[in-house]
Amino acid sequence: MPELKPEEVFATHPGIRWVGLATNRGKVIFSKMRDGVKSITPDSDDLLLLELRSQYITEMTQQVAHWAGPADYVAISYERFTELTIILKDEYVVLTVEKDVEAQEFPRIAGSVRELSN
């Protein structure tokens, strides 16, 4: 798998605020805020998201995958941003997007990130 870079992910959509990449075991590969964007969450929470929360979320999708097929991405909408967890083969990409990014764009964002990882 080619090495995914934060700048490549940011280039897929102007509404992406932050991006992180971790292995399925929660080993953080990178965590980066887009230049010029003020973080809403502390760095410690971003790392916790990559190390534990997203790992748990992706494992839970596997429980349903037997019947529904594998999950493409998981979206969680908070008051101040939306979080997307994009499930890859042995890794996952987590990104946050601005609230004005329409939900209809999520599949395209996930597909673009997946193409970068292939």
C-alpha positions in Angstrom: 0.0 0.0 0.0 1.5 3.4 -0.9 2.2 5.7 1.9 -0.7 8.0 2.4 0.1 11.7 3.2 -2.1 14.2 5.0 -1.6 16.8 2.3 -3.0 14.3 -0.3 -6.1 13.8 1.9 -6.6 17.6 2.4 -6.4 18.0 -1.4 -9.5 15.8 -1.9 -11.9 18.3 -0.4 -11.5 21.9 0.9 -13.8 21.2 3.9 -11.5 18.6 5.5 -10.2 20.1 8.8 -8.1 17.4 10.3 -6.9 13.9 9.2 -5.3 11.0 11.0 -4.2 7.5 9.9 -3.8 4.5 12.2 -3.4 0.8 11.9 -6.2 -1.6 12.8 -4.4 -2.1 16.0 -4.5 1.6 16.9 -0.9 2.5 16.1 -1.0 6.1 15.0 0.8 6.8 11.7 0.0 10.5 11.5 -2.4 13.2 12.9 -2.5 16.6 11.3 -4.7 19.7 11.3 -5.1 21.5 8.0 -2.8 24.6 7.9 -4.8 27.7 8.9 -7.6 25.8 10.6 -8.0 26.2 14.4 -8.4 22.9 16.2 -11.6 22.4 18.2 -10.3 19.4 20.1 -7.0 18.9 22.1 -4.2 16.8 20.5 -4.7 14.2 23.3 -8.3 13.7 22.2 -7.2 13.3 18.5 -4.7 10.6 19.5 -7.3 8.9 21.6 -9.7 8.9 18.7 -7.0 7.2 16.5 -5.7 4.8 19.1 -9.0 3.6 20.6 -12.3 5.0 19.6 -12.0 4.5 15.8 -10.5 1.0 16.4 -13.6 0.1 18.4 -16.0 1.6 15.8 -14.4 -0.3 13.0 -14.4 -3.5 14.9 -18.1 -3.0 15.7 -18.9 -2.6 11.9 -17.4 -6.1 11.4 -20.1 -7.6 13.6 -22.7 -6.5 11.0 -20.5 -7.0 7.9 -21.4 -10.7 7.8 -24.9 -9.8 6.8 -24.6 -6.3 5.4 -21.2 -6.4 3.7 -18.2 -4.5 4.8 -18.6 -0.9 5.9 -17.2 1.8 3.6 -17.1 4.6 6.2 -18.8 5.7 9.5 -20.0 9.3 9.9 -20.6 10.9 13.3 -22.1 14.4 13.2 -21.3 16.6 16.2 -22.5 20.2 16.7 -19.2 21.7 15.5 -17.9 19.2 12.9 -18.5 15.8 11.3 -16.1 13.0 11.8 -15.6 10.3 9.1 -13.9 7.0 9.7 -12.9 5.5 6.4 -12.1 1.8 6.7 -9.2 0.5 4.6 -7.7 -3.0 4.5 -5.3 -2.9 7.5 -5.7 0.8 8.5 -8.3 3.4 8.9 -8.3 7.1 8.0 -10.2 9.4 10.3 -11.0 13.0 9.3 -13.1 15.8 10.4 -15.0 18.0 8.0 -16.7 21.4 8.4 -20.4 21.3 9.3 -21.4 22.9 5.9 -20.0 19.8 4.0 -23.2 18.0 2.8 -23.7 14.4 3.8 -24.1 13.5 0.1 -20.3 14.4 -0.3 -19.2 11.8 2.2 -19.1 8.8 -0.2 -17.0 10.8 -2.7 -14.6 11.9 0.0 -14.3 8.3 1.3 -13.8 7.1 -2.3 -11.1 9.6 -3.0 -9.2 8.7 0.2 -9.6 5.0 -0.7 -8.1 5.7 -4.2 -5.1 7.4 -2.6 -4.4 4.4 -0.5 -4.5 1.9 -3.4 
